Amino acid sequence: MIDTKGIEAVIPHRGNMRMVDEIRDFTDDHAIGIKYVRDDEFWCAGHFPGKPIMPGVLQIEALAQTVCFL
């Protein structure tokens, strides 16, 4: 497993813009990235208040960052 420090050593995203919290597994042709969604995420207050879901564009960004790590 690769933690946030290991991810940040490879990709430039920091703070609120890092959408991957850990890499569980990776090889030359696949990776499994994990994002732990918390109540204090910057988008929670305005994206369906009371029942927030992770916006699709941020899900795509998380996938892109996982691929960037790979």
C-alpha positions as CSV (number, residue, x, y, z in Angstrom):
1,M,0.0,0.0,0.0
2,I,1.2,3.5,-0.9
3,D,0.1,6.3,1.5
4,T,-0.3,10.0,0.8
5,K,3.4,10.8,1.2
6,G,4.2,8.2,-1.4
7,I,1.5,9.4,-3.8
8,E,2.7,13.0,-3.4
9,A,6.2,11.9,-4.3
10,V,4.9,10.9,-7.7
11,I,2.0,13.3,-8.6
12,P,1.9,17.1,-8.0
13,H,-1.6,17.3,-6.5
14,R,-1.8,18.6,-2.9
15,G,-4.4,19.6,-0.3
16,N,-8.0,19.7,-1.4
17,M,-7.0,18.8,-5.0
18,R,-5.5,15.4,-4.2
19,M,-8.4,13.0,-4.8
20,V,-6.5,9.8,-4.0
21,D,-5.7,8.9,-0.4
22,E,-3.9,5.6,-1.0
23,I,-2.9,3.2,-3.7
24,R,-3.8,-0.3,-2.6
25,D,-2.1,-2.2,-5.4
26,F,-0.4,-1.5,-8.7
27,T,1.5,-3.2,-11.5
28,D,2.7,-2.0,-14.9
29,D,-0.8,-2.0,-16.3
30,H,-3.3,-1.5,-13.4
31,A,-3.7,0.4,-10.1
32,I,-6.3,0.5,-7.3
33,G,-6.7,4.0,-5.9
34,I,-8.8,4.8,-2.7
35,K,-10.4,8.0,-1.8
36,Y,-11.9,8.3,1.7
37,V,-14.8,10.8,1.4
38,R,-15.2,12.8,4.6
39,D,-18.0,15.2,5.8
40,D,-15.6,18.1,5.7
41,E,-14.7,17.9,2.0
42,F,-14.8,21.3,0.3
43,W,-17.7,20.3,-2.1
44,C,-20.0,18.7,0.6
45,A,-21.6,22.0,1.7
46,G,-23.1,22.8,-1.7
47,H,-23.5,19.5,-3.5
48,F,-26.9,18.1,-2.3
49,P,-26.8,19.6,1.2
50,G,-27.6,17.0,3.9
51,K,-27.1,14.1,1.4
52,P,-23.8,15.0,-0.4
53,I,-22.4,12.7,-3.1
54,M,-19.0,13.0,-4.7
55,P,-19.5,15.0,-7.9
56,G,-18.8,13.0,-11.0
57,V,-16.1,15.4,-12.2
58,L,-14.2,14.7,-9.0
59,Q,-14.7,11.0,-9.4
60,I,-13.1,11.4,-12.9
61,E,-10.3,13.4,-11.3
62,A,-9.6,10.7,-8.8
63,L,-9.4,8.2,-11.6
64,A,-7.1,10.5,-13.5
65,Q,-4.8,10.9,-10.5
66,T,-4.6,7.2,-10.0
67,V,-3.6,6.7,-13.7
68,C,-1.1,9.6,-13.3
69,F,0.4,7.7,-10.3
70,L,0.6,4.5,-12.5
